[in-house]
Amino acid sequence: MSDRRLKVFHAVAKLLSFTKAAEALHMTQPAVTFQVRQLEEYFNTRLFDRTHNKVNLTSAGIKVYEFADRIFDLYDEMENSVRELTGEISGALTIGASTTIAEYMLPRLLGQFKAKYPEINIRLKVSNSEGIVSMVEHNVIDLGVVEASVANKNLIVEVCHEDQLVVVAPPGHELSRRQGGVIKVQELKAYPFICREEGSGTREVIMQYLLDSNIQESDMNFCLELGSPEALKGAVEAGMGISILSRSTIAKELKLNTLCVLQLDPPLVRPFSFVRQRQKFRVRVMEELLEFAKAYCESDS
């Protein structure tokens, strides 16, 4: 409905990057550049300064960006108002989720939601928690689902699920023979430990848990840093060390007996949370997804 050139410009202005805008819009970078140049020709002025590999808005670009924000908010409000009158629930949403949630929680939830509302198109972007929060802040996605705490007054954070984290070790490990299946947090220092990458919500939660137990990062025997739960599980199965993972990610491995699990003392629980912009107009599609997801999480807990 809205001008394609304006949509592309708006994405570049939000991200201050032609490359990131192309990724967000599923376009090639030359196509993004072409759309922006067409808009600049229409206004007969430059909208971006491109110097030293940096992109900044010109004075004219700032004005266009401010109006574009208002225009797209009005489009959303208009579509939502008309759909409420007609009773239609359709449209599109872009959701972002951190790796653990995208791989182990969302597929079933979104599958059931799509079955109930087949007219709603959902796009999913996957990143670590830090990346998802950044996408919400820059309006690249409508809704984020993350596994770490979020401290940003411009964002609304709603807990949707409590997730338990546990210690995992290979079956032949000495911990696998421990009666009671419990490990005290101070004991973690004695074993090679495999952790997630910087920016991961899981890593952030674990590091805070260790600090709360008076364990510094330098006290731990970190032996490997990996970028996904699957890679981490594979390294533990190969006997490279122990780790801490969400219990929801290891159901298959426990059934196949390729990993053993120990409860932490004290226990470690974290929230999975919805994150969205405080000022963004909430369309009917978003309301339906939030309500559906809350009901799903309650029934699954």
ROKOL-380193 format. One record per residue (C-alpha): residue number from 0; x, y, z. Coordinates in steps of 0.1 Angstrom, whole numbers, always signed. Layout:
<sites>
<site><seq>NUM</seq><X>X</X><Y>Y</Y><Z>Z</Z></site>
...
</sites>
This chain:
<sites>
<site><seq>0</seq><X>+0</X><Y>+0</Y><Z>+0</Z></site>
<site><seq>1</seq><X>+28</X><Y>+25</Y><Z>+9</Z></site>
<site><seq>2</seq><X>+55</X><Y>+37</Y><Z>-14</Z></site>
<site><seq>3</seq><X>+82</X><Y>+11</Y><Z>-19</Z></site>
<site><seq>4</seq><X>+109</X><Y>+37</Y><Z>-21</Z></site>
<site><seq>5</seq><X>+98</X><Y>+51</Y><Z>+13</Z></site>
<site><seq>6</seq><X>+98</X><Y>+17</Y><Z>+29</Z></site>
<site><seq>7</seq><X>+133</X><Y>+10</Y><Z>+17</Z></site>
<site><seq>8</seq><X>+146</X><Y>+44</Y><Z>+28</Z></site>
<site><seq>9</seq><X>+130</X><Y>+39</Y><Z>+62</Z></site>
<site><seq>10</seq><X>+148</X><Y>+6</Y><Z>+67</Z></site>
<site><seq>11</seq><X>+182</X><Y>+22</Y><Z>+58</Z></site>
<site><seq>12</seq><X>+175</X><Y>+52</Y><Z>+80</Z></site>
<site><seq>13</seq><X>+166</X><Y>+29</Y><Z>+110</Z></site>
<site><seq>14</seq><X>+197</X><Y>+8</Y><Z>+106</Z></site>
<site><seq>15</seq><X>+221</X><Y>+34</Y><Z>+91</Z></site>
<site><seq>16</seq><X>+233</X><Y>+6</Y><Z>+69</Z></site>
<site><seq>17</seq><X>+225</X><Y>-4</Y><Z>+33</Z></site>
<site><seq>18</seq><X>+237</X><Y>-39</Y><Z>+39</Z></site>
<site><seq>19</seq><X>+216</X><Y>-45</Y><Z>+70</Z></site>
<site><seq>20</seq><X>+186</X><Y>-29</Y><Z>+54</Z></site>
<site><seq>21</seq><X>+190</X><Y>-53</Y><Z>+24</Z></site>
<site><seq>22</seq><X>+191</X><Y>-83</Y><Z>+48</Z></site>
<site><seq>23</seq><X>+161</X><Y>-71</Y><Z>+67</Z></site>
<site><seq>24</seq><X>+140</X><Y>-65</Y><Z>+35</Z></site>
<site><seq>25</seq><X>+153</X><Y>-97</Y><Z>+18</Z></site>
<site><seq>26</seq><X>+166</X><Y>-76</Y><Z>-11</Z></site>
<site><seq>27</seq><X>+200</X><Y>-72</Y><Z>-28</Z></site>
<site><seq>28</seq><X>+221</X><Y>-42</Y><Z>-17</Z></site>
<site><seq>29</seq><X>+221</X><Y>-27</Y><Z>-53</Z></site>
<site><seq>30</seq><X>+182</X><Y>-29</Y><Z>-53</Z></site>
<site><seq>31</seq><X>+182</X><Y>-10</Y><Z>-20</Z></site>
<site><seq>32</seq><X>+206</X><Y>+16</Y><Z>-33</Z></site>
<site><seq>33</seq><X>+184</X><Y>+20</Y><Z>-64</Z></site>
<site><seq>34</seq><X>+152</X><Y>+26</Y><Z>-44</Z></site>
<site><seq>35</seq><X>+169</X><Y>+52</Y><Z>-22</Z></site>
<site><seq>36</seq><X>+184</X><Y>+70</Y><Z>-52</Z></site>
<site><seq>37</seq><X>+149</X><Y>+72</Y><Z>-68</Z></site>
<site><seq>38</seq><X>+136</X><Y>+88</Y><Z>-37</Z></site>
<site><seq>39</seq><X>+165</X><Y>+113</Y><Z>-36</Z></site>
<site><seq>40</seq><X>+158</X><Y>+121</Y><Z>-73</Z></site>
<site><seq>41</seq><X>+121</X><Y>+127</Y><Z>-64</Z></site>
<site><seq>42</seq><X>+130</X><Y>+152</Y><Z>-36</Z></site>
<site><seq>43</seq><X>+160</X><Y>+165</Y><Z>-57</Z></site>
<site><seq>44</seq><X>+183</X><Y>+163</Y><Z>-26</Z></site>
<site><seq>45</seq><X>+205</X><Y>+138</Y><Z>-8</Z></site>
<site><seq>46</seq><X>+190</X><Y>+120</Y><Z>+21</Z></site>
<site><seq>47</seq><X>+221</X><Y>+102</Y><Z>+33</Z></site>
<site><seq>48</seq><X>+258</X><Y>+112</Y><Z>+36</Z></site>
<site><seq>49</seq><X>+280</X><Y>+83</Y><Z>+27</Z></site>
<site><seq>50</seq><X>+316</X><Y>+90</Y><Z>+39</Z></site>
<site><seq>51</seq><X>+343</X><Y>+67</Y><Z>+52</Z></site>
<site><seq>52</seq><X>+321</X><Y>+36</Y><Z>+51</Z></site>
<site><seq>53</seq><X>+295</X><Y>+53</Y><Z>+74</Z></site>
<site><seq>54</seq><X>+259</X><Y>+63</Y><Z>+66</Z></site>
<site><seq>55</seq><X>+243</X><Y>+93</Y><Z>+82</Z></site>
<site><seq>56</seq><X>+211</X><Y>+111</Y><Z>+75</Z></site>
<site><seq>57</seq><X>+212</X><Y>+146</Y><Z>+60</Z></site>
<site><seq>58</seq><X>+189</X><Y>+173</Y><Z>+74</Z></site>
<site><seq>59</seq><X>+165</X><Y>+165</Y><Z>+46</Z></site>
<site><seq>60</seq><X>+168</X><Y>+128</Y><Z>+54</Z></site>
<site><seq>61</seq><X>+160</X><Y>+134</Y><Z>+91</Z></site>
<site><seq>62</seq><X>+128</X><Y>+152</Y><Z>+80</Z></site>
<site><seq>63</seq><X>+118</X><Y>+124</Y><Z>+56</Z></site>
<site><seq>64</seq><X>+125</X><Y>+98</Y><Z>+83</Z></site>
<site><seq>65</seq><X>+103</X><Y>+116</Y><Z>+109</Z></site>
<site><seq>66</seq><X>+74</X><Y>+118</Y><Z>+84</Z></site>
<site><seq>67</seq><X>+79</X><Y>+82</Y><Z>+73</Z></site>
<site><seq>68</seq><X>+76</X><Y>+70</Y><Z>+109</Z></site>
<site><seq>69</seq><X>+43</X><Y>+88</Y><Z>+112</Z></site>
<site><seq>70</seq><X>+30</X><Y>+76</Y><Z>+79</Z></site>
<site><seq>71</seq><X>+37</X><Y>+39</Y><Z>+87</Z></site>
<site><seq>72</seq><X>+22</X><Y>+42</Y><Z>+121</Z></site>
<site><seq>73</seq><X>-10</X><Y>+57</Y><Z>+105</Z></site>
<site><seq>74</seq><X>-10</X><Y>+28</Y><Z>+79</Z></site>
<site><seq>75</seq><X>-9</X><Y>+3</Y><Z>+108</Z></site>
<site><seq>76</seq><X>-36</X><Y>+21</Y><Z>+127</Z></site>
<site><seq>77</seq><X>-59</X><Y>+23</Y><Z>+96</Z></site>
<site><seq>78</seq><X>-55</X><Y>-14</Y><Z>+88</Z></site>
<site><seq>79</seq><X>-61</X><Y>-24</Y><Z>+124</Z></site>
<site><seq>80</seq><X>-93</X><Y>-2</Y><Z>+126</Z></site>
<site><seq>81</seq><X>-107</X><Y>-16</Y><Z>+93</Z></site>
<site><seq>82</seq><X>-100</X><Y>-52</Y><Z>+103</Z></site>
<site><seq>83</seq><X>-117</X><Y>-47</Y><Z>+137</Z></site>
<site><seq>84</seq><X>-148</X><Y>-35</Y><Z>+119</Z></site>
<site><seq>85</seq><X>-148</X><Y>-64</Y><Z>+95</Z></site>
<site><seq>86</seq><X>-137</X><Y>-90</Y><Z>+121</Z></site>
<site><seq>87</seq><X>-108</X><Y>-101</Y><Z>+98</Z></site>
<site><seq>88</seq><X>-76</X><Y>-113</Y><Z>+115</Z></site>
<site><seq>89</seq><X>-49</X><Y>-112</Y><Z>+88</Z></site>
<site><seq>90</seq><X>-17</X><Y>-95</Y><Z>+80</Z></site>
<site><seq>91</seq><X>+20</X><Y>-101</Y><Z>+86</Z></site>
<site><seq>92</seq><X>+43</X><Y>-101</Y><Z>+116</Z></site>
<site><seq>93</seq><X>+81</X><Y>-103</Y><Z>+118</Z></site>
<site><seq>94</seq><X>+92</X><Y>-121</Y><Z>+150</Z></site>
<site><seq>95</seq><X>+128</X><Y>-123</Y><Z>+162</Z></site>
<site><seq>96</seq><X>+139</X><Y>-150</Y><Z>+187</Z></site>
<site><seq>97</seq><X>+171</X><Y>-160</Y><Z>+203</Z></site>
<site><seq>98</seq><X>+186</X><Y>-193</Y><Z>+192</Z></site>
<site><seq>99</seq><X>+174</X><Y>-215</Y><Z>+220</Z></site>
<site><seq>100</seq><X>+138</X><Y>-203</Y><Z>+218</Z></site>
<site><seq>101</seq><X>+137</X><Y>-203</Y><Z>+180</Z></site>
<site><seq>102</seq><X>+150</X><Y>-239</Y><Z>+178</Z></site>
<site><seq>103</seq><X>+131</X><Y>-255</Y><Z>+207</Z></site>
<site><seq>104</seq><X>+101</X><Y>-234</Y><Z>+217</Z></site>
<site><seq>105</seq><X>+87</X><Y>-215</Y><Z>+188</Z></site>
<site><seq>106</seq><X>+82</X><Y>-242</Y><Z>+161</Z></site>
<site><seq>107</seq><X>+53</X><Y>-259</Y><Z>+179</Z></site>
<site><seq>108</seq><X>+38</X><Y>-226</Y><Z>+191</Z></site>
<site><seq>109</seq><X>+39</X><Y>-210</Y><Z>+157</Z></site>
<site><seq>110</seq><X>+27</X><Y>-242</Y><Z>+140</Z></site>
<site><seq>111</seq><X>-5</X><Y>-242</Y><Z>+162</Z></site>
<site><seq>112</seq><X>-10</X><Y>-204</Y><Z>+157</Z></site>
<site><seq>113</seq><X>-7</X><Y>-207</Y><Z>+120</Z></site>
<site><seq>114</seq><X>-32</X><Y>-236</Y><Z>+120</Z></site>
<site><seq>115</seq><X>-57</X><Y>-214</Y><Z>+138</Z></site>
<site><seq>116</seq><X>-50</X><Y>-182</Y><Z>+118</Z></site>
<site><seq>117</seq><X>-39</X><Y>-193</Y><Z>+83</Z></site>
<site><seq>118</seq><X>-43</X><Y>-158</Y><Z>+69</Z></site>
<site><seq>119</seq><X>-15</X><Y>-144</Y><Z>+91</Z></site>
<site><seq>120</seq><X>+20</X><Y>-145</Y><Z>+76</Z></site>
<site><seq>121</seq><X>+48</X><Y>-148</Y><Z>+101</Z></site>
<site><seq>122</seq><X>+85</X><Y>-142</Y><Z>+93</Z></site>
<site><seq>123</seq><X>+111</X><Y>-154</Y><Z>+119</Z></site>
<site><seq>124</seq><X>+146</X><Y>-139</Y><Z>+124</Z></site>
<site><seq>125</seq><X>+171</X><Y>-157</Y><Z>+146</Z></site>
<site><seq>126</seq><X>+199</X><Y>-141</Y><Z>+165</Z></site>
<site><seq>127</seq><X>+213</X><Y>-141</Y><Z>+200</Z></site>
<site><seq>128</seq><X>+194</X><Y>-121</Y><Z>+227</Z></site>
<site><seq>129</seq><X>+215</X><Y>-90</Y><Z>+222</Z></site>
<site><seq>130</seq><X>+208</X><Y>-90</Y><Z>+185</Z></site>
<site><seq>131</seq><X>+170</X><Y>-95</Y><Z>+190</Z></site>
<site><seq>132</seq><X>+167</X><Y>-66</Y><Z>+214</Z></site>
<site><seq>133</seq><X>+186</X><Y>-44</Y><Z>+189</Z></site>
<site><seq>134</seq><X>+162</X><Y>-54</Y><Z>+161</Z></site>
<site><seq>135</seq><X>+132</X><Y>-45</Y><Z>+184</Z></site>
<site><seq>136</seq><X>+148</X><Y>-11</Y><Z>+193</Z></site>
<site><seq>137</seq><X>+154</X><Y>-3</Y><Z>+156</Z></site>
<site><seq>138</seq><X>+119</X><Y>-15</Y><Z>+145</Z></site>
<site><seq>139</seq><X>+133</X><Y>-42</Y><Z>+123</Z></site>
<site><seq>140</seq><X>+110</X><Y>-67</Y><Z>+139</Z></site>
<site><seq>141</seq><X>+76</X><Y>-64</Y><Z>+155</Z></site>
<site><seq>142</seq><X>+82</X><Y>-87</Y><Z>+185</Z></site>
<site><seq>143</seq><X>+112</X><Y>-103</Y><Z>+201</Z></site>
<site><seq>144</seq><X>+113</X><Y>-134</Y><Z>+223</Z></site>
<site><seq>145</seq><X>+145</X><Y>-135</Y><Z>+244</Z></site>
<site><seq>146</seq><X>+161</X><Y>-156</Y><Z>+272</Z></site>
<site><seq>147</seq><X>+179</X><Y>-128</Y><Z>+291</Z></site>
<site><seq>148</seq><X>+169</X><Y>-98</Y><Z>+311</Z></site>
<site><seq>149</seq><X>+162</X><Y>-66</Y><Z>+292</Z></site>
<site><seq>150</seq><X>+169</X><Y>-32</Y><Z>+307</Z></site>
<site><seq>151</seq><X>+154</X><Y>-6</Y><Z>+284</Z></site>
<site><seq>152</seq><X>+126</X><Y>+18</Y><Z>+294</Z></site>
<site><seq>153</seq><X>+115</X><Y>+22</Y><Z>+258</Z></site>
<site><seq>154</seq><X>+106</X><Y>-15</Y><Z>+256</Z></site>
<site><seq>155</seq><X>+78</X><Y>-35</Y><Z>+271</Z></site>
<site><seq>156</seq><X>+90</X><Y>-69</Y><Z>+285</Z></site>
<site><seq>157</seq><X>+65</X><Y>-96</Y><Z>+294</Z></site>
<site><seq>158</seq><X>+76</X><Y>-129</Y><Z>+309</Z></site>
<site><seq>159</seq><X>+60</X><Y>-158</Y><Z>+290</Z></site>
<site><seq>160</seq><X>+77</X><Y>-189</Y><Z>+304</Z></site>
<site><seq>161</seq><X>+101</X><Y>-200</Y><Z>+332</Z></site>
<site><seq>162</seq><X>+130</X><Y>-221</Y><Z>+319</Z></site>
<site><seq>163</seq><X>+152</X><Y>-244</Y><Z>+340</Z></site>
<site><seq>164</seq><X>+189</X><Y>-247</Y><Z>+333</Z></site>
<site><seq>165</seq><X>+208</X><Y>-278</Y><Z>+342</Z></site>
<site><seq>166</seq><X>+243</X><Y>-292</Y><Z>+340</Z></site>
<site><seq>167</seq><X>+250</X><Y>-317</Y><Z>+312</Z></site>
<site><seq>168</seq><X>+279</X><Y>-342</Y><Z>+310</Z></site>
<site><seq>169</seq><X>+286</X><Y>-372</Y><Z>+288</Z></site>
<site><seq>170</seq><X>+274</X><Y>-406</Y><Z>+301</Z></site>
<site><seq>171</seq><X>+309</X><Y>-418</Y><Z>+309</Z></site>
<site><seq>172</seq><X>+318</X><Y>-387</Y><Z>+330</Z></site>
<site><seq>173</seq><X>+324</X><Y>-391</Y><Z>+367</Z></site>
<site><seq>174</seq><X>+294</X><Y>-368</Y><Z>+374</Z></site>
<site><seq>175</seq><X>+271</X><Y>-392</Y><Z>+356</Z></site>
<site><seq>176</seq><X>+276</X><Y>-417</Y><Z>+384</Z></site>
<site><seq>177</seq><X>+268</X><Y>-392</Y><Z>+412</Z></site>
<site><seq>178</seq><X>+239</X><Y>-403</Y><Z>+434</Z></site>
<site><seq>179</seq><X>+211</X><Y>-378</Y><Z>+436</Z></site>
<site><seq>180</seq><X>+221</X><Y>-361</Y><Z>+404</Z></site>
<site><seq>181</seq><X>+229</X><Y>-327</Y><Z>+421</Z></site>
<site><seq>182</seq><X>+260</X><Y>-306</Y><Z>+417</Z></site>
<site><seq>183</seq><X>+268</X><Y>-275</Y><Z>+438</Z></site>
<site><seq>184</seq><X>+277</X><Y>-244</Y><Z>+419</Z></site>
<site><seq>185</seq><X>+312</X><Y>-242</Y><Z>+435</Z></site>
<site><seq>186</seq><X>+320</X><Y>-276</Y><Z>+420</Z></site>
<site><seq>187</seq><X>+317</X><Y>-263</Y><Z>+385</Z></site>
<site><seq>188</seq><X>+352</X><Y>-248</Y><Z>+388</Z></site>
<site><seq>189</seq><X>+368</X><Y>-282</Y><Z>+389</Z></site>
<site><seq>190</seq><X>+358</X><Y>-292</Y><Z>+354</Z></site>
<site><seq>191</seq><X>+365</X><Y>-280</Y><Z>+318</Z></site>
<site><seq>192</seq><X>+335</X><Y>-259</Y><Z>+309</Z></site>
<site><seq>193</seq><X>+319</X><Y>-252</Y><Z>+275</Z></site>
<site><seq>194</seq><X>+300</X><Y>-219</Y><Z>+272</Z></site>
<site><seq>195</seq><X>+280</X><Y>-199</Y><Z>+247</Z></site>
<site><seq>196</seq><X>+293</X><Y>-169</Y><Z>+228</Z></site>
<site><seq>197</seq><X>+293</X><Y>-133</Y><Z>+239</Z></site>
<site><seq>198</seq><X>+258</X><Y>-117</Y><Z>+235</Z></site>
<site><seq>199</seq><X>+240</X><Y>-150</Y><Z>+241</Z></site>
<site><seq>200</seq><X>+212</X><Y>-148</Y><Z>+267</Z></site>
<site><seq>201</seq><X>+221</X><Y>-182</Y><Z>+281</Z></site>
<site><seq>202</seq><X>+257</X><Y>-170</Y><Z>+287</Z></site>
<site><seq>203</seq><X>+245</X><Y>-138</Y><Z>+303</Z></site>
<site><seq>204</seq><X>+222</X><Y>-157</Y><Z>+327</Z></site>
<site><seq>205</seq><X>+250</X><Y>-182</Y><Z>+336</Z></site>
<site><seq>206</seq><X>+276</X><Y>-155</Y><Z>+342</Z></site>
<site><seq>207</seq><X>+252</X><Y>-136</Y><Z>+365</Z></site>
<site><seq>208</seq><X>+244</X><Y>-168</Y><Z>+384</Z></site>
<site><seq>209</seq><X>+281</X><Y>-175</Y><Z>+389</Z></site>
<site><seq>210</seq><X>+287</X><Y>-139</Y><Z>+401</Z></site>
<site><seq>211</seq><X>+258</X><Y>-142</Y><Z>+426</Z></site>
<site><seq>212</seq><X>+276</X><Y>-173</Y><Z>+439</Z></site>
<site><seq>213</seq><X>+309</X><Y>-154</Y><Z>+443</Z></site>
<site><seq>214</seq><X>+325</X><Y>-171</Y><Z>+414</Z></site>
<site><seq>215</seq><X>+345</X><Y>-149</Y><Z>+390</Z></site>
<site><seq>216</seq><X>+348</X><Y>-156</Y><Z>+353</Z></site>
<site><seq>217</seq><X>+386</X><Y>-162</Y><Z>+359</Z></site>
<site><seq>218</seq><X>+378</X><Y>-189</Y><Z>+384</Z></site>
<site><seq>219</seq><X>+361</X><Y>-211</Y><Z>+358</Z></site>
<site><seq>220</seq><X>+380</X><Y>-235</Y><Z>+335</Z></site>
<site><seq>221</seq><X>+365</X><Y>-223</Y><Z>+302</Z></site>
<site><seq>222</seq><X>+377</X><Y>-246</Y><Z>+274</Z></site>
<site><seq>223</seq><X>+354</X><Y>-238</Y><Z>+245</Z></site>
<site><seq>224</seq><X>+330</X><Y>-211</Y><Z>+233</Z></site>
<site><seq>225</seq><X>+303</X><Y>-221</Y><Z>+208</Z></site>
<site><seq>226</seq><X>+274</X><Y>-203</Y><Z>+190</Z></site>
<site><seq>227</seq><X>+245</X><Y>-227</Y><Z>+193</Z></site>
<site><seq>228</seq><X>+229</X><Y>-252</Y><Z>+217</Z></site>
<site><seq>229</seq><X>+234</X><Y>-280</Y><Z>+191</Z></site>
<site><seq>230</seq><X>+271</X><Y>-273</Y><Z>+187</Z></site>
<site><seq>231</seq><X>+274</X><Y>-271</Y><Z>+225</Z></site>
<site><seq>232</seq><X>+256</X><Y>-305</Y><Z>+230</Z></site>
<site><seq>233</seq><X>+279</X><Y>-321</Y><Z>+204</Z></site>
<site><seq>234</seq><X>+310</X><Y>-309</Y><Z>+222</Z></site>
<site><seq>235</seq><X>+297</X><Y>-322</Y><Z>+256</Z></site>
<site><seq>236</seq><X>+288</X><Y>-356</Y><Z>+240</Z></site>
<site><seq>237</seq><X>+324</X><Y>-357</Y><Z>+226</Z></site>
<site><seq>238</seq><X>+338</X><Y>-355</Y><Z>+261</Z></site>
<site><seq>239</seq><X>+353</X><Y>-320</Y><Z>+257</Z></site>
<site><seq>240</seq><X>+338</X><Y>-307</Y><Z>+289</Z></site>
<site><seq>241</seq><X>+305</X><Y>-301</Y><Z>+308</Z></site>
<site><seq>242</seq><X>+281</X><Y>-272</Y><Z>+303</Z></site>
<site><seq>243</seq><X>+248</X><Y>-256</Y><Z>+314</Z></site>
<site><seq>244</seq><X>+219</X><Y>-258</Y><Z>+291</Z></site>
<site><seq>245</seq><X>+181</X><Y>-253</Y><Z>+291</Z></site>
<site><seq>246</seq><X>+164</X><Y>-285</Y><Z>+300</Z></site>
<site><seq>247</seq><X>+140</X><Y>-280</Y><Z>+272</Z></site>
<site><seq>248</seq><X>+168</X><Y>-284</Y><Z>+246</Z></site>
<site><seq>249</seq><X>+180</X><Y>-319</Y><Z>+257</Z></site>
<site><seq>250</seq><X>+149</X><Y>-341</Y><Z>+256</Z></site>
<site><seq>251</seq><X>+162</X><Y>-361</Y><Z>+226</Z></site>
<site><seq>252</seq><X>+196</X><Y>-366</Y><Z>+241</Z></site>
<site><seq>253</seq><X>+183</X><Y>-378</Y><Z>+274</Z></site>
<site><seq>254</seq><X>+160</X><Y>-403</Y><Z>+256</Z></site>
<site><seq>255</seq><X>+190</X><Y>-416</Y><Z>+235</Z></site>
<site><seq>256</seq><X>+213</X><Y>-416</Y><Z>+266</Z></site>
<site><seq>257</seq><X>+239</X><Y>-394</Y><Z>+249</Z></site>
<site><seq>258</seq><X>+239</X><Y>-369</Y><Z>+278</Z></site>
<site><seq>259</seq><X>+233</X><Y>-371</Y><Z>+315</Z></site>
<site><seq>260</seq><X>+218</X><Y>-342</Y><Z>+335</Z></site>
<site><seq>261</seq><X>+225</X><Y>-329</Y><Z>+370</Z></site>
<site><seq>262</seq><X>+204</X><Y>-303</Y><Z>+389</Z></site>
<site><seq>263</seq><X>+222</X><Y>-272</Y><Z>+401</Z></site>
<site><seq>264</seq><X>+224</X><Y>-263</Y><Z>+438</Z></site>
<site><seq>265</seq><X>+211</X><Y>-236</Y><Z>+441</Z></site>
<site><seq>266</seq><X>+187</X><Y>-240</Y><Z>+412</Z></site>
<site><seq>267</seq><X>+190</X><Y>-218</Y><Z>+381</Z></site>
<site><seq>268</seq><X>+158</X><Y>-206</Y><Z>+364</Z></site>
<site><seq>269</seq><X>+154</X><Y>-178</Y><Z>+339</Z></site>
<site><seq>270</seq><X>+125</X><Y>-162</Y><Z>+321</Z></site>
<site><seq>271</seq><X>+117</X><Y>-163</Y><Z>+284</Z></site>
<site><seq>272</seq><X>+102</X><Y>-129</Y><Z>+276</Z></site>
<site><seq>273</seq><X>+83</X><Y>-111</Y><Z>+249</Z></site>
<site><seq>274</seq><X>+99</X><Y>-78</Y><Z>+240</Z></site>
<site><seq>275</seq><X>+83</X><Y>-50</Y><Z>+220</Z></site>
<site><seq>276</seq><X>+84</X><Y>-12</Y><Z>+216</Z></site>
<site><seq>277</seq><X>+65</X><Y>+8</Y><Z>+241</Z></site>
<site><seq>278</seq><X>+54</X><Y>+34</Y><Z>+216</Z></site>
<site><seq>279</seq><X>+46</X><Y>+12</Y><Z>+187</Z></site>
<site><seq>280</seq><X>+10</X><Y>+10</Y><Z>+177</Z></site>
<site><seq>281</seq><X>-3</X><Y>-25</Y><Z>+184</Z></site>
<site><seq>282</seq><X>-21</X><Y>-41</Y><Z>+155</Z></site>
<site><seq>283</seq><X>-48</X><Y>-68</Y><Z>+159</Z></site>
<site><seq>284</seq><X>-24</X><Y>-95</Y><Z>+146</Z></site>
<site><seq>285</seq><X>+1</X><Y>-87</Y><Z>+174</Z></site>
<site><seq>286</seq><X>-26</X><Y>-88</Y><Z>+200</Z></site>
<site><seq>287</seq><X>-38</X><Y>-122</Y><Z>+188</Z></site>
<site><seq>288</seq><X>-3</X><Y>-137</Y><Z>+188</Z></site>
<site><seq>289</seq><X>+5</X><Y>-124</Y><Z>+223</Z></site>
<site><seq>290</seq><X>-27</X><Y>-138</Y><Z>+237</Z></site>
<site><seq>291</seq><X>-22</X><Y>-171</Y><Z>+219</Z></site>
<site><seq>292</seq><X>+14</X><Y>-174</Y><Z>+231</Z></site>
<site><seq>293</seq><X>+5</X><Y>-166</Y><Z>+267</Z></site>
<site><seq>294</seq><X>-22</X><Y>-193</Y><Z>+267</Z></site>
<site><seq>295</seq><X>+2</X><Y>-217</Y><Z>+251</Z></site>
<site><seq>296</seq><X>+30</X><Y>-211</Y><Z>+277</Z></site>
<site><seq>297</seq><X>+5</X><Y>-215</Y><Z>+305</Z></site>
<site><seq>298</seq><X>-7</X><Y>-248</Y><Z>+292</Z></site>
<site><seq>299</seq><X>+28</X><Y>-260</Y><Z>+285</Z></site>
<site><seq>300</seq><X>+42</X><Y>-251</Y><Z>+320</Z></site>
</sites>
